[in-house]
């Protein structure tokens, strides 16, 4: 049986104190306390530090659906008329009523920079470690890949963001940083990714499955170039991925099966491990299952779901007749314990048997080979039109889904068909929001979302139980394409300038 990387979280403290001779005693470091000054010395410690960064990615990914699917036209909520406590937080994202005080946006901002602290600290300590050059190089590649990934999310969500690549030496220093323009943020991302591509191996032995690879770095590099409409560079990066041994699985359902983790289509998965109480499991189905399902969906007595990230009427209707992905990806309802059918949809991709209540074994697919093929088809179409190669990549995906190939499309029609194919193939895997932002102009995105909002208000996916929408629900404005900088950050750092519209 394969062993996956043990993502032990290492808390790396920083001692901040004055240095006068009178308080010399207070400045001495207790050798029994684990702080950055006496860690990173050995190869084992360096590996533990990098594993700690992977460990931070686990809870971070438990919440990313809020900012990438829930905010889009892919998912909504199982409305709860008896509990309106999430109105200012989660529901603010769904109904596009977020503002600088929205707590979930604050959590996104703070948690992302929280991971960055350990990334930058670990990178700064690499030269003094007694690790082998091979482990140092691998660790540098892993950390830079993860940093690029985090900054890609930050720049997509917030636009100009603070770029920090070294440990912060004092609280006062942290409060003086300015936001870096988007273009410079992307240059940092590209620099980190190019380094990662050069440093990372194409694969690992069984003890290190789950670490980022050269294929993951090239895939993200291609996505960044595609986002910036550098299509030739995207094609170059993504084409290299196709020679690294990845392949589509024949069975779409097998992609998500916890008994089949880290398979040939998996380029980078966040590793979760269920069937234990070590705090490394996932819980996606507990978040996504319908409310008041009392054990009819999650197989534990009386167990309800959160009712979040509910597939919309719109995406359900988008599936073509005979699409084999539909039953794997979602269910349109469930049979209650009393035998009645409850027409409340829920995401099914991350719904598998598990032995401990609240602890599931589902990994999260960050990048898989189908994504790479669809990105390649998109980039080729933008440069050359819908060539046979572009159509071939698209039709590989459709063939697995049991669908007829598409042919005879012009460039614009191919672009729309491809975006819909991405929406279905990668449904609920945290791609929709960034795909919309990449492929739509500002006015197109505003119009698309407001049209969706009108349809959802007229025919809600789940019952409102007599409670009307508020006047501003599902009203999307152009400034909301970017999130606001959290008000707490604005208050403690007077150098920051808020995004327009907030």
C-alpha positions, 0 to 999 in steps of 0.5 A: 500500500502506498504511503502518502506524505505525512503533513505534520504541521510545524508551528514556527514561532518568531521571537521579537524582543529588544536587544539592550544589555539589561535584558540580555537574559530575556533574549536568550532562546530556550533550547527546548523550545521549537523556534525558527532560530533552532529549527531547519538544521537537519534534513529531517527538520527541513522536510518536516517544515515543508510538510507543515506547509502542505498541512496548512493547505488542507484546512485552506482547501476545505473552504475554497469552494466558497470563493470559486464555485458558490460565488458563481452560477454553478452552486447556490444554497439549501435555504434555511429559513430558521437560521439566518446567522450566515447571512453576513458571511457565507450568504453574502458571497452567494448573493453578491453582497460582500463588503470589507467587513465580510468575515469569510473574505477576511478569513480567506485573506488572513489564512492565505498569508498565514501559509505564506509566513511558513513558506517564506520562513522555510525558504529563507532557512534553506541555505543554513540547513544540513540537508542534501542538495537534492532535498534542498532543491526539491524543497525550494521547488515545492515551496515556490510552487505553493507560493505561486499557487497562493499568490495566483489565488490572491491576485485573482481575488483581490487584484493588487496585493502585498507581495512578501518573499522574505520573513517579516522581522517585526510587526511594525514592518508588516504594517507598512507594506503597500499593495503591489500592482497586478502585473508585478504580482504575476511576474513574481508568480512566473518567477517562482513557477519557472524556478519550480519547473527547473527544481522539481522532479517529474515523479516521486517514490511511494513515500512522497506521493502527494508532493507537487511535481514538475508536472504540477508546476508546468500545469499552473504555469500554463494556467497563469499564461492562459489567464494573461492571454499569453497563449503561445507560452501557455501552449509551450508549458502545457504541451510539456505536461503531455509528455510526462506520463499522465493520462485520462482514466477510462472511468470518470467515477474512478477519478474521485474514488478514495480507494484509487488516489493519486492515479494517472490523471491526478497531477496535484491532489490535496491529500486527506486521510480518513478512518482515523482521528489524527485531524487529517481527514476531509469533510466535504460531503458534510458541508455539501449534503442537504440540510435535514437529510438525517442520515439519508445521504450521509450514512450515520444516524441523524446526520444532516448536511450543511446545505451549502454549494448546492448545484443550481438548476442551471448547471443541472440542465446543462448536462447533455443526454447520456452524459456519464459524468452527471450521476457521478458529479451530482444528485438531483435529490435523495430518498428520505428515510420514510421513503419519500423523494426530496428534490434537493440537489447536492454534490456527489463527487466527494460522497463515499463510504467512511468509518468515522462520522465527520471524517472522510477520505476524499482528496481534493483534485487541484489539477488533473490531466483533463484540465490540462487538455482543455486548457491546451485546446483553449490556447490553441484555438485562440492562436490558430482556431479550432485545429484538429489538435484542439478538437482532439483534446476536447473530444477526448474528454467528451468521448470518456463522458459517452458523448458524440464528438464536436466538429465544424465549429468556428473559433468563437463557437469553439470557445463557448463549447469549450467553456461549457465543457470545462464547466461540466468536466470540472464541475464543483472542483473550484474552477468556475469563477476563475474560468469566467474571469479569464474568458469574459470581459467585464461587461460580459461577466456582469451581464452573465451573472445578473441574467443568472441571478434573475433566473435563480430569483424567479425559480430558486433551486431550493425552496425559500419557504415563503421568505422573499429575496432581499432587494439586493440579492443576486445583483452583481456589479462590476466592482465585485469582480474583485473582493474588498481588502478586509477592513481589519487590514485597512485599519491596521495598515494605513498604507493600503488603498481599498479596491474601487467600489467598496 
